[in-house]
């Protein structure tokens, strides 16, 4: 008889299968863990990767323009781990002997760390910038996600929408100047402090308010020490806290009142700044300067200046409309990043049209906020508060509101907030898939523009040529171009450019000075004299032009003429430490083998360093001078 087949036992599983599910279901804990990874950690990983991809070609082993001088000056000054504290006691450009009024010690400290870690490997400096941009993208993502959740967007959806908006921030080509320039790293440091600080502060203040405000004060101080634009953080904190706090206005006022605590870190910052920099002008001097500058700028006009003092400076109401035009241009550049330029000219749009457009946008956003849909208003207020310090409404009367792409880095975080709420609206009206398609299309368009701009930032010559082709022969562009050719020893090409721009030299002393150096290097002494004479006609270029003429005459063997020009350089120099430096240079160049004269030169050089300890030219020349004296002593023995 055939054997019966025994039925096989059914396989069992510790997990119960759910009808219609291909694989066994996850436990509740595993499901929560997976959801947390997808909504919290995965977006951050994606943002970091995309940020590095967008700037994959932005770390050449080269430093251009301000970076080459900036990093060089700090390196010769001997910045190491041991003396990073020196960054807190000087102007950001003190190593060049300039008093710019810029106090950014955390920027100087970060460059000192770069110098210590990377030395002459300049690509390392750029890699730090790329990392900072990636961290800023993550901070913007975190802040947006929290704002979306406070506006009753489901947590999972808020992560997806915040990620889509932050991806646009990460790849946007308007950020290329900041990411590619070591000196402009301060924009990323302050954005990381403001956006990252708000990301941490807003949820923490609900649970532990006093702890949140105290730590925000520390963040506030660090943001200001990175860049003066960090001063707007309290305004941003109040706006976001007010709009995300439910209940009556009395509850919102109570929630925002501790903002006055932030006056303490502001006072610390202003005290450190006052000690590090020269004393500011008095109000009388400010008023005189403002009136004179305005009269010169608007000769024949009947407009009066209306200004009020603000922290030792003044608020010029005549600058408000030009600033509004700059803000309009900033919005336009973020919506359509073309043309991307190093130097932007005055916006061509009518000031009143720019004002009307932005007023309509503001009214619409405020109306939506009153309807308990504050997302657009949050982003708009973040944008205006962030761009206000760079608008030049408060400051030197001679500086008019103007646009530079580096000014848009932190304000673009506000634009990204507006974009995020626009994406949330699109998801609500259509679907997440449509929003993903729209953002991916934008990234496909923007990322190649970022790569192209990165490649141009690798070469000062190429970058200057691109700007000239786009904007024309503006004096600042031509100055940058000729100085780059001079630095790269492309003298014949630089001379041709100078010959083609003689008229520009007549109006701009710095351009004439560079052309004079080009002609002198090629032995075109008559042209060099003509160019230097144009610089001598301008007070700001007088001393440097006399010095350049002295060096040229000395090379030609005209010692008496050289000595006369050295004396004129010293006499026309206004800064005491530069007078001492030029006096030492005269003795070093005229008497290189006379020990008594060289000892006298050393006294002048040491005095120059005493007056301006961070002036790296004086430090470097003192090393040369000591070597010259030692060589004379050695040969005498």
Buried (B, 14 or more C-beta within 10 A) or exposed (E): EEEEEEEEEEEEEEEEEEEEEEEEEEEEEEEEEEBEEEBEEBBBEBBBEBBBBBBEBBBBEBBBBBBBBBBBBBBBBEBEEEEBEBBBBBBBBBBBBBEEBBBBBBBBBBBBBBBBEBEEEBEBBBBBBBBBBBBBBBBBBBBBBBBBBBBEBEEEBBBBBBBBBBBBBBBBBBBBBBBBBBBBBBBBBBBBBBBBBBBBBBBBBEEEEEEBBEBBBEBBBBBBBBBBBBBBBBBBBBBBBBBBBEEEEEEBEEBBEBBEBBEEBBEBBBEBBEEBBEEBBEEEEBBEBBBEBBEEEEEEEEEEBEBEEEEEBBBBEBBBBBBBBBBBBBBBBBEEBEEBBBBBEEBEBEBEEBBEBBEEBBEEBBEBBEEEBBBBBBBBBBBBBBBBBBBBBBBBBEEBBBBBBBBBBBBBBBBBBBBBBBBBBBBEEEEBEEBBEBBEEBBEEBBEBBBBBBBBBBBBBBBBBBBBEEBEEBBBBBBBBBBBBBBEEBBEBBBEBBEEBBEBBEEBBBBBBBBBBBBBBBEBBEBBBBBBEBBBEBEEBBBBBBBBBBBBBBBEEBEEBBBBBBBBBBEBBEBEBBBBBBBBBBBBBBBBEEEEBBEBBBEBBBBBBEBBBBBBBBBBBBEEBEEBBEEBEEEEE
